[in-house]
Amino acid sequence: MLQVIDLQIAFGDRVIMNGASFTLLPGDRVGLVGKNGAGKSTLLKAIHGDIQTEGGQISYSKDYEIGYLKQEIRGHHHPTLWKEARSSFDEAVLLEKKLKQVEHEMVTREDYDSDDYMKLTQMLVDMHARLDYLEYYDIDRKIEHILKGLGFERSDFEKAPSEFSGGWAMRIELAKILLKKPDLLLLDEPTNHLDIDSILWLEKFLSTYEGALLLVSHDRTFLDNVTNRTFEVELGSLNEYKASYSKYVLLKEERQEQQIAAFRNQQDEIKQIQRNIDRFKAKATKASFAKSLEKKLNRMDMIEVDVHDERAIRFAFPSSPASGKLVVEAKDVSKSYGEKEVFNHVNLKIFRGEKVAFVGKNGMGKTTLSRIITDEIKASSGVVELGYNVVLGYFAQHHAENLPKQKTILSHMEDEAPPDMVRSCRGILGAFLFSGDDVEKKISVLSGGERARVCLAQLLLQPTNFLILDEPTNHLDMVSKDRLKKAIAEYKGTVIVVSHDRDFLAGLTDKVFEFDNRRVKEYLGDISEFFEKKRMETFREYETEESTSKTKNTGNSQSASQNTQSKQDNTHSKIEEIEAKIAELEGKIAKLNLALEKSYNLADDNKRKMLQEDLDKQMQKWGDLQS
């Protein structure tokens, strides 16, 4: 158990945490949410002991182990990925050596009834239990399970860790932490560098994790599928909700409404009491009654309405004159790096006004094709052509990472701006929550979310009619993601969004290009429809393989197999029906969210809540059938 009591954290005059208290027990899976800069990562660092606190207490038992995934990548010291992952069991290796020493001592001693011998016996039992918990006797299977779950192939196991890019290096670090099975997992934005398949695997892994979990994430769906509690960090306070993210949002709204109603009722009561005091205090016969009313007023506990951070980015992408009907066309495009072929013979067309999603596993070429379209890199063969009058704007995660660290935010913006836009830089930065002295901050001290906002602000320096946004939501808080989604939805030009964020893509795009096995396949519809189609296709492939296998079997084994398969098919069929309902509900909720952003309507809000309740029920049914 980990216990935090009255935690105080401050940087100079800025209060990050003012009296936070909570307890984490095994099985607690907590989502830590709040705006960029609210102090979420700082809280994780304090718990891990990386920073000093101003006051309060963080306590846990002596043998309590914490696994901490930071946003910064650590160095890897072993010659291969496999050996790097195996280093997670260093504790178990030492424990086994000690266990053998204890076994040897017990064999050579004969004082079986002594206290010392009994202590050795208990020590032996404890060490065996610990090794069993760490699954030490099944190391190879466990390492392979977790590495493959996070997207590594068998062919990667003997590669040097240095061969992997930053995103894959982060996966190595996550794998090592999961292999250790710590008592508490502190995960800071673990999905930022994962593709959808790896995210789904991690959801399943964490949802059954035996220890405690404290998770920072801006992925609503991931939080809903993994967490059972939510901690909100806002203006130095930590508020706890015993619910996953979507329910927390509703509970917070209800709490605010109840607070406001109670505050207004109390203010009405105070005004009525004050009126009676003013009326009766001048009358001798009522003076004592007036004084009793004054005492009642003084004893009243004043209701306060929680103060909330209402700041949010507000912007719209400027549009240039319309492009031609065909915005971009790829003709028989292939790309290789040495012997590694990323994709081959890609043909696609994107037309004016379309909003398109690029999805697929990491390394399948989504970013590579984006960079070919923007002419950052060249194709190995084939050609990519932009249409008539196309004006391109490009946001990429590597742009945020490569910002000039020694420049201030304002000086960087002014250097990037056309001459006629230099005077507008302060105003644009203000729209992205960089106001006053904030614009004089050096880029080197900015958080990941702040750097992402700087890159988004750059896109407003000149009008465009074609946007390519590569993982634009990484590091952005929930509110900023909603504002970005609204800006993209209202944008009149053409958009390609590379993202693994299902909630962000829902209801936003009208076409999906899937990158898989060096090919690019087109699907009409948004991401929810894509998932529905993909699940059906995958199941049909599974059925085809099974039917082929069945023709090779005879006799009783064939009958038993058919009976088993019939039951499996029935369950799979039910799962598909529920998944279709889930996709439909998610699409409806996403559209209502966009409508409510434009204009709040109580009827739509109530409808959204009812749909969310229905979605929760369907998700529960889905989980039961999967089990």
C-alpha positions in Angstrom: 0.0 0.0 0.0 1.1 3.5 -0.8 -0.1 6.4 1.2 0.2 10.2 0.5 -0.7 12.6 3.2 -1.0 16.4 2.8 1.5 16.6 -0.1 2.9 20.1 -0.9 4.8 20.8 -4.1 5.9 24.2 -5.4 8.3 25.7 -7.8 9.1 29.2 -6.6 5.9 31.1 -6.2 3.9 28.6 -8.3 2.0 26.0 -6.2 1.7 22.6 -8.0 0.1 20.6 -5.2 -1.5 22.0 -2.1 -2.4 19.3 0.4 -3.0 16.2 -1.8 -3.9 13.0 0.2 -4.8 9.6 -1.1 -4.1 5.9 -0.7 -3.3 3.3 -3.4 -4.1 -0.4 -2.8 -3.4 -3.5 -4.9 -5.9 -3.6 -7.8 -6.4 0.2 -7.8 -6.1 1.5 -11.4 -6.1 5.3 -11.3 -6.2 7.7 -14.2 -4.4 11.0 -13.4 -6.0 13.7 -15.5 -5.7 17.5 -15.8 -4.6 20.2 -18.2 -1.0 20.4 -19.5 1.1 21.9 -16.8 -1.3 21.1 -14.0 1.3 18.9 -12.3 0.5 15.3 -13.2 4.0 14.4 -14.2 5.4 16.3 -11.3 3.2 14.2 -8.9 4.6 11.0 -10.4 8.2 12.3 -10.0 7.5 13.1 -6.3 6.1 9.6 -5.6 9.1 8.1 -7.3 11.4 10.3 -5.2 12.9 12.2 -8.2 12.1 15.7 -6.8 11.9 17.1 -3.3 8.5 18.2 -1.9 7.7 21.2 0.3 5.8 19.2 2.8 3.6 16.2 3.5 4.4 12.5 3.6 4.7 9.7 1.0 4.9 6.3 2.8 5.1 2.7 1.8 6.6 -0.5 3.1 10.4 -1.2 2.8 10.0 -3.9 0.1 7.5 -1.9 -1.9 8.7 -1.7 -5.5 7.7 1.1 -7.9 8.0 0.9 -11.7 8.1 4.3 -13.4 7.8 5.0 -17.1 9.0 8.5 -17.8 8.5 10.6 -20.9 12.3 10.8 -21.2 14.0 7.8 -22.6 16.7 6.1 -20.5 19.9 4.5 -21.9 20.0 0.8 -22.7 23.1 -1.1 -21.8 22.8 -4.7 -23.1 23.9 -5.9 -26.5 20.5 -7.2 -27.6 16.8 -6.5 -27.1 16.4 -9.9 -25.5 19.2 -9.4 -23.0 17.9 -5.9 -22.2 14.5 -7.3 -21.4 16.1 -10.2 -19.4 17.9 -7.6 -17.2 14.5 -7.0 -15.6 15.0 -10.2 -13.8 18.3 -9.2 -12.1 16.5 -9.2 -8.7 15.2 -12.8 -9.3 18.7 -14.0 -10.4 20.2 -12.7 -7.2 17.3 -14.1 -5.2 17.8 -17.6 -6.8 21.5 -17.5 -5.8 20.6 -16.6 -2.2 17.9 -19.3 -2.2 20.5 -21.9 -3.2 22.8 -20.7 -0.3 19.9 -21.1 2.1 19.1 -24.5 0.8 22.7 -25.6 1.2 22.9 -24.2 4.8 19.7 -26.1 5.7 21.1 -29.4 4.3 24.3 -29.0 6.3 22.7 -28.1 9.6 21.0 -30.5 12.1 19.5 -28.1 14.6 16.0 -28.6 13.2 14.2 -27.4 16.2 16.1 -24.1 16.7 14.7 -20.7 16.1 17.5 -20.0 13.5 16.5 -23.1 11.5 12.8 -22.0 11.6 13.8 -18.6 10.3 15.7 -20.2 7.4 12.6 -22.3 6.6 10.4 -19.2 6.5 13.0 -17.4 4.4 13.0 -20.3 2.0 9.2 -20.2 1.7 9.2 -16.4 1.2 11.9 -16.6 -1.5 10.0 -19.3 -3.4 6.8 -17.2 -3.2 8.6 -14.2 -4.6 10.2 -16.1 -7.5 6.7 -17.6 -8.3 5.2 -14.1 -8.3 7.9 -12.8 -10.6 7.3 -15.9 -12.8 11.0 -16.5 -12.8 10.7 -20.1 -13.7 9.0 -19.1 -17.0 11.2 -16.2 -18.0 11.5 -16.8 -21.7 7.8 -17.3 -22.3 7.0 -14.1 -20.3 9.6 -12.0 -22.1 8.4 -13.2 -25.5 4.7 -12.5 -24.5 5.3 -8.9 -23.4 7.7 -8.0 -26.3 5.4 -9.3 -28.9 2.4 -7.7 -27.2 4.2 -4.3 -27.5 4.8 -4.9 -31.2 8.2 -6.4 -31.5 8.8 -9.3 -33.9 10.9 -12.4 -33.2 13.4 -11.0 -35.7 13.9 -8.0 -33.4 15.0 -10.0 -30.4 18.7 -10.2 -31.3 19.0 -6.6 -32.5 20.9 -4.0 -30.5 18.6 -1.6 -28.5 20.5 1.3 -30.2 19.0 0.2 -33.6 15.5 1.2 -32.4 14.0 4.7 -32.8 12.9 6.8 -29.9 9.3 5.4 -29.9 10.5 1.8 -29.9 13.1 2.6 -27.2 10.2 3.7 -25.1 8.5 0.4 -25.7 11.7 -1.4 -24.5 11.5 0.6 -21.3 7.8 -0.2 -20.8 8.5 -3.9 -21.4 11.2 -4.0 -18.8 8.9 -2.3 -16.2 6.0 -4.7 -16.9 8.3 -7.7 -16.7 9.4 -6.7 -13.2 5.8 -6.8 -11.9 6.3 -3.9 -9.4 3.8 -3.2 -6.6 3.0 0.2 -8.2 3.1 1.2 -11.9 3.6 4.9 -12.6 3.0 5.3 -16.3 3.4 8.8 -17.9 1.7 8.8 -21.3 2.4 5.2 -22.2 0.3 5.2 -25.4 2.1 8.1 -27.1 4.5 5.8 -29.0 2.2 2.8 -29.4 0.1 1.7 -32.4 -3.6 0.6 -32.0 -2.8 -3.1 -31.7 -0.2 -2.5 -29.0 -2.6 -0.2 -27.1 -5.3 -2.9 -27.2 -2.8 -5.4 -25.8 -1.7 -3.0 -23.1 -5.3 -2.3 -22.1 -5.9 -6.0 -21.6 -2.6 -6.4 -19.7 -3.3 -3.5 -17.3 -6.9 -4.3 -16.7 -5.9 -7.5 -14.9 -2.7 -6.2 -13.3 -2.4 -7.4 -9.7 -0.6 -4.3 -8.4 -1.6 -0.7 -8.3 -1.5 1.6 -11.3 -1.3 5.4 -11.5 -1.6 6.4 -15.1 -1.2 9.8 -16.9 -3.0 9.7 -20.3 -5.0 11.9 -22.6 -6.6 8.9 -24.3 -10.3 8.7 -23.1 -10.9 5.3 -24.5 -7.7 3.9 -22.9 -8.6 5.4 -19.6 -12.1 4.1 -19.7 -11.0 0.5 -20.5 -8.2 0.4 -17.9 -9.0 2.6 -14.9 -11.5 2.3 -12.0 -10.7 5.6 -10.2 -9.8 9.1 -11.5 -7.7 11.8 -9.8 -8.1 15.2 -11.2 -5.3 17.7 -10.7 -6.5 21.3 -11.0 -5.1 24.6 -9.7 -3.1 22.9 -6.9 -5.9 20.6 -5.8 -6.3 16.9 -6.2 -10.0 15.7 -6.5 -10.8 12.0 -6.4 -13.7 10.3 -8.2 -14.4 6.5 -7.8 -15.0 6.1 -11.5 -13.3 5.8 -14.9 -12.9 8.9 -17.1 -16.2 9.1 -18.9 -18.2 8.7 -15.6 -15.8 11.1 -13.9 -16.8 13.8 -16.4 -20.5 13.3 -15.7 -19.9 13.2 -11.9 -17.9 16.4 -12.1 -20.7 18.1 -14.0 -23.2 16.9 -11.4 -21.0 18.0 -8.6 -20.6 21.5 -10.1 -24.3 21.8 -10.6 -25.1 20.7 -7.1 -22.5 23.1 -5.7 -23.9 26.0 -7.7 -27.5 25.2 -6.7 -26.5 24.8 -3.0 -24.5 28.1 -3.1 -27.5 30.0 -4.7 -29.9 28.6 -2.1 -27.6 29.6 0.7 -27.2 33.1 -0.7 -31.0 33.4 -0.9 -31.3 32.3 2.7 -28.6 34.8 3.8 -30.4 37.6 2.0 -33.7 36.7 3.7 -32.0 36.5 7.2 -30.3 39.8 6.6 -33.6 41.4 5.6 -35.1 40.2 8.8 -32.2 41.4 10.9 -32.5 44.9 9.3 -36.2 44.9 9.9 -36.3 43.8 13.5 -33.1 45.3 15.1 -34.6 48.8 15.3 -37.6 47.5 17.2 -37.1 47.1 21.0 -39.5 44.1 21.2 -37.6 42.3 18.4 -34.0 43.3 19.2 -33.2 40.0 20.9 -34.7 38.1 17.9 -32.5 40.1 15.5 -29.4 39.3 17.6 -30.3 35.5 17.5 -30.5 35.8 13.7 -27.1 37.5 13.6 -25.6 34.7 15.6 -27.2 32.2 13.2 -25.7 34.0 10.3 -22.2 34.1 11.9 -22.4 30.3 12.6 -23.4 29.4 9.1 -20.8 27.3 7.2 -20.4 29.2 3.9 -20.7 27.1 0.8 -17.9 27.7 -1.7 -18.0 26.8 -5.4 -14.8 25.1 -6.6 -12.7 27.3 -8.8 -11.9 25.7 -12.2 -9.2 26.4 -14.7 -11.3 27.5 -17.7 -8.4 28.4 -19.9 -8.5 26.6 -23.3 -6.9 27.0 -26.7 -9.2 28.7 -29.1 -8.3 28.9 -32.8 -9.4 28.2 -36.4 -7.1 27.1 -39.2 -6.9 29.9 -41.8 -7.9 28.8 -45.3 -6.3 29.8 -48.5 -8.2 29.8 -51.9 -9.6 26.4 -52.8 -7.3 23.8 -54.4 -8.2 21.8 -57.5 -10.5 18.8 -57.1 -7.7 16.2 -56.8 -5.4 17.3 -53.9 -2.8 14.5 -53.9 -2.2 11.3 -55.9 0.3 8.6 -55.2 1.2 6.4 -58.3 2.8 3.1 -57.7 4.9 4.5 -54.8 7.4 2.4 -53.0 9.9 3.2 -50.2 12.8 1.2 -48.8 15.6 1.9 -46.4 18.4 -0.3 -47.5 17.0 -3.9 -47.4 14.0 -2.9 -45.3 11.0 -2.3 -47.5 8.4 0.0 -45.8 5.7 -0.2 -48.5 5.4 -1.0 -52.2 3.2 -0.1 -55.1 1.0 2.3 -53.2 -1.8 4.0 -55.2 -4.2 6.4 -53.7 -6.1 9.6 -54.4 -7.4 12.2 -51.9 -9.9 14.8 -53.1 -10.7 18.4 -52.0 -12.5 18.7 -48.7 -11.8 15.0 -47.6 -10.7 14.3 -44.1 -8.6 11.2 -44.1 -7.1 9.0 -41.4 -3.8 7.1 -41.8 -3.9 4.1 -39.4 -1.8 1.0 -38.8 1.0 -0.4 -36.7 4.2 1.6 -36.1 6.8 1.1 -38.8 4.2 0.4 -41.5 4.9 3.7 -43.3 2.2 6.2 -42.2 4.7 8.9 -41.3 7.0 7.9 -44.2 4.3 8.5 -46.8 3.3 11.7 -45.1 6.9 12.9 -45.4 7.0 11.9 -49.1 3.8 13.9 -49.7 5.4 16.9 -48.0 8.6 16.4 -50.0 10.7 16.0 -46.8 12.0 12.7 -48.2 11.9 11.0 -51.6 10.2 7.8 -52.7 12.3 4.9 -53.8 10.1 4.6 -56.9 6.8 5.9 -58.2 5.6 9.4 -57.9 3.4 11.6 -55.6 1.8 14.6 -57.2 0.0 17.5 -55.5 -3.0 19.0 -57.3 -3.6 22.5 -58.6 -3.1 25.4 -56.2 -2.4 23.1 -53.2 -1.0 25.0 -50.2 0.3 22.5 -47.7 0.7 22.8 -43.9 2.5 20.0 -42.0 2.5 19.1 -38.2 4.8 16.3 -37.2 5.9 15.0 -33.8 9.6 15.2 -34.7 9.0 18.9 -35.4 8.1 19.4 -31.8 11.1 17.4 -30.6 13.5 19.4 -32.9 12.4 23.0 -32.0 15.4 25.2 -31.3 15.8 24.8 -27.5 17.8 28.0 -26.9 15.3 30.3 -28.5 12.3 31.8 -26.7 8.8 30.9 -27.9 8.2 34.4 -29.3 11.5 34.7 -31.1 11.1 31.3 -32.7 7.6 32.2 -33.9 8.8 35.6 -35.3 11.6 33.8 -37.1 9.2 31.4 -38.7 6.5 34.1 -39.6 6.2 35.8 -43.0 7.0 39.5 -42.7 3.3 40.5 -42.7 2.5 38.1 -39.8 5.3 39.0 -37.3 3.0 41.5 -35.5 0.4 38.7 -35.1 2.7 36.3 -33.3 1.8 37.4 -29.8 -1.9 37.1 -30.5 -1.5 33.7 -32.0 0.5 32.5 -29.0 -2.1 33.9 -26.7 -4.7 31.7 -28.4 -2.5 28.8 -27.5 -2.3 29.8 -23.8 1.1 31.5 -24.1 0.4 35.0 -22.7 2.3 37.7 -20.9 5.8 36.6 -19.9 5.1 33.0 -21.0 6.2 34.0 -24.6 9.7 34.7 -23.3 10.2 31.2 -22.0 13.0 29.2 -23.6 11.8 26.2 -25.6 14.2 24.0 -23.6 12.0 24.3 -20.4 8.7 23.5 -22.2 6.7 20.3 -21.6 5.8 18.0 -24.4 2.3 19.5 -24.5 3.6 23.0 -24.7 6.0 22.2 -27.5 3.1 20.6 -29.4 1.1 23.8 -29.0 4.0 25.9 -30.4 4.0 23.7 -33.5 0.3 24.0 -33.9 0.6 27.8 -33.5 3.1 27.8 -36.4 0.4 26.4 -38.7 -1.6 29.6 -38.2 1.2 31.8 -39.6 0.1 31.3 -43.2 -3.1 30.1 -44.8 -3.4 26.5 -46.2 -5.9 24.4 -48.0 -4.2 21.0 -47.2 -3.1 19.9 -43.7 -1.1 16.8 -42.8 -1.2 16.2 -39.0 1.1 13.4 -37.8 0.1 12.4 -34.2 -1.1 15.9 -33.3 -2.7 14.8 -30.0 0.4 13.4 -28.3 1.0 15.3 -25.1 -2.2 17.4 -25.5 -4.6 17.5 -22.6 -8.3 16.6 -23.1 -9.6 20.2 -23.6 -6.8 21.0 -26.1 -7.6 17.8 -28.0 -11.3 18.7 -28.2 -10.5 22.2 -29.5 -8.1 20.8 -32.1 -10.8 18.3 -33.2 -13.3 21.1 -33.5 -10.9 23.2 -35.5 -10.2 20.3 -37.9 -13.9 19.6 -38.3 -14.6 23.2 -39.2 -11.6 23.5 -41.5 -12.7 23.9 -45.2 -9.6 22.4 -46.7 -8.4 18.8 -47.0 -6.8 16.9 -44.0 -4.7 13.8 -43.4 -4.6 12.8 -39.8 -2.0 10.2 -38.7 -3.2 9.0 -35.2 -3.8 6.1 -33.0 -6.3 8.0 -30.8 -9.6 6.3 -31.4 -11.7 8.9 -29.6 -10.0 11.8 -31.4 -10.7 10.2 -34.8 -14.3 9.1 -34.1 -16.7 11.2 -36.2 -13.8 13.3 -37.6 -12.7 11.6 -40.8 -14.7 10.2 -43.7 -12.1 7.8 -45.1 -9.4 5.5 -43.6 -6.2 4.3 -45.2 -4.8 1.2 -43.4 -1.0 0.6 -43.6 -0.3 -3.1 -43.2 2.2 -5.6 -44.5 3.8 -3.1 -47.0 0.4 -2.3 -48.5 -2.1 0.5 -48.1 -5.8 -0.3 -48.2 -8.7 2.2 -48.4 -11.9 2.0 -46.3 -14.8 4.4 -46.6 -16.3 5.8 -43.4 -14.9 7.0 -40.1 -12.7 5.1 -37.6 -15.7 3.3 -35.9 -16.9 1.9 -39.2 -13.3 0.9 -40.0 -13.0 -1.1 -36.8 -16.3 -2.8 -37.4 -15.2 -3.8 -40.9 -11.8 -5.0 -39.7 -13.2 -7.2 -37.0 -15.6 -8.8 -39.5 -12.8 -9.4 -42.0 -10.5 -10.8 -39.4 -13.2 -13.2 -38.2 -14.0 -14.3 -41.8 -10.3 -15.1 -42.3 -10.4 -17.1 -39.0 -13.5 -19.0 -40.2 -11.8 -19.8 -43.5 -8.7 -21.1 -41.8 -10.8 -23.2 -39.4 -13.0 -24.7 -42.2 -9.8 -25.7 -44.2 -8.5 -27.3 -41.0 -11.7 -29.2 -40.4 -11.6 -31.0 -43.8 -8.5 -32.7 -42.7 -10.1 -34.2 -39.5 -12.3 -37.3 -39.4 -14.4 -39.3 -36.9 -15.2 -38.3 -33.4 -12.5 -35.7 -33.2 -14.1 -33.9 -36.2 -17.5 -34.0 -34.5 -16.1 -32.6 -31.3 -14.2 -29.9 -33.1 -17.4 -28.9 -35.0 -19.4 -28.7 -31.7 -16.7 -26.6 -30.1 -16.4 -24.4 -33.2 -20.2 -24.0 -33.3 -20.1 -22.7 -29.7 -17.2 -20.4 -30.6 -18.9 -19.1 -33.7 -22.1 -18.4 -31.7 -20.0 -16.4 -29.1 -18.1 -14.6 -31.8 -21.3 -13.7 -33.6 -22.7 -12.2 -30.4 -19.4 -10.3 -29.9 -19.6 -8.9 -33.4 -23.2 -7.7 -32.9 -22.2 -5.9 -29.7 -19.1 -4.5 -31.3 -21.3 -3.1 -34.1 -23.6 -1.5 -31.5 -20.5 -0.1 -29.7 -19.2 1.4 -32.9 -22.6 2.9 -33.7 -23.0 4.4 -30.2 -19.4 5.8 -30.2 -20.2 7.5 -33.5 -23.4 9.1 -32.2 -21.7 10.3 -29.0 -18.8 11.8 -31.0 -21.3 13.7 -33.3 -23.2 15.0 -30.2 -20.0 16.1 -28.6 -19.2 18.2 -31.7 -22.7 19.6 -31.8 -22.5 20.5 -28.1 -19.1 22.2 -28.7 -20.8 24.5 -31.3 -24.0 25.2 -29.3 -24.9 23.8 -25.9 -28.4 22.2 -25.8 -29.8 20.5 -22.7 -31.8 17.9 -24.7 -28.6 16.9 -26.7 -26.7 16.7 -23.4 -29.2 14.4 -21.8 -29.3 12.3 -25.0 -25.5 12.0 -24.9 -25.6 10.8 -21.2 -28.2 8.2 -22.1 -26.1 7.0 -25.0 -23.1 6.9 -22.7 -25.0 4.7 -20.2 -26.0 2.4 -23.1 -22.4 2.3 -24.3 -21.2 1.3 -20.8 -23.7 -1.6 -20.7 -22.6 -2.8 -24.1 -18.9 -2.6 -23.1 -19.7 -4.7 -20.0 -21.5 -7.3 -22.1 -18.6 -7.3 -24.5 -16.1 -7.9 -21.7 -18.2 -10.8 -20.3 -18.4 -12.5 -23.7 -14.6 -12.0 -24.2 -14.0 -13.6 -20.8 
